[in-house]
Amino acid sequence: MRAYEITNVILDNPHSLTEETKSEIKNILQKYSVEIESEEDWGQKKLWHKIRGNETGFYHYMKCKAEPNVISDLENEFKLNQNILRSLIISLK
């Protein structure tokens, strides 16, 4: 397994929907046997440019361990979720 950093920009909704989206993200990670080592909420931030008409987003960061072959599947799952504006997965050495 390799170490990865995953950052998601979540649609800035009421707190309950943000928590629901974070739960959906964790379910996706469990589906692909990704181990979450740590996670942080970076909070609401203004976006550099509008994404789907939104000027702000809620940033959620995680350090994880995963098999390299599941990363493209994770990216696709994140793209299909309407509450995730952007996602970034970085491999750590």
WOKASUL-V164237 format. One record per backbone hydrogen bond with DSSP energy under -0.5 kcal/mol. CO is the residue of the C=O (numbers start at 1). NH is the residue of the N-H. E is the energy in kcal/mol with one decimal. If there is no record, write none. Layout:
# WOKASUL-V164237
CO&NH&E + CO&NH&E
This chain:
# WOKASUL-V164237
2&66&-2.3 + 3&92&-2.8 + 4&64&-3.0 + 5&90&-2.8 + 6&62&-2.3 + 7&88&-2.5 + 8&10&-0.7 + 8&60&-2.5 + 9&85&-2.6 + 9&86&-1.3 + 10&58&-2.8 + 11&13&-1.7 + 14&17&-1.0 + 14&18&-1.8 + 15&19&-2.4 + 16&20&-1.8 + 17&21&-2.3 + 18&22&-2.3 + 19&23&-2.0 + 20&24&-2.1 + 21&25&-2.3 + 22&26&-2.1 + 23&27&-2.1 + 24&28&-2.2 + 25&29&-2.3 + 26&30&-2.5 + 27&31&-2.2 + 28&32&-1.2 + 29&34&-2.8 + 30&33&-1.8 + 34&36&-0.6 + 35&37&-0.6 + 35&65&-2.3 + 38&63&-2.6 + 40&42&-0.6 + 40&61&-2.9 + 43&59&-2.6 + 45&57&-2.2 + 50&52&-0.5 + 51&54&-1.9 + 54&51&-1.9 + 55&47&-3.1 + 56&12&-0.7 + 57&45&-2.8 + 57&59&-0.6 + 58&10&-3.5 + 59&42&-2.2 + 59&43&-1.0 + 60&8&-2.8 + 61&40&-3.0 + 62&6&-2.8 + 63&37&-2.9 + 63&38&-1.5 + 64&4&-2.8 + 65&35&-2.6 + 66&2&-2.8 + 67&70&-1.8 + 68&71&-1.1 + 70&74&-2.3 + 71&75&-2.5 + 72&76&-2.0 + 73&77&-2.4 + 74&78&-2.6 + 75&79&-2.0 + 76&80&-1.6 + 77&81&-0.9 + 78&81&-0.6 + 80&82&-0.6 + 81&84&-1.4 + 83&11&-3.6 + 83&85&-0.7 + 86&9&-3.0 + 88&7&-2.7 + 90&5&-2.7
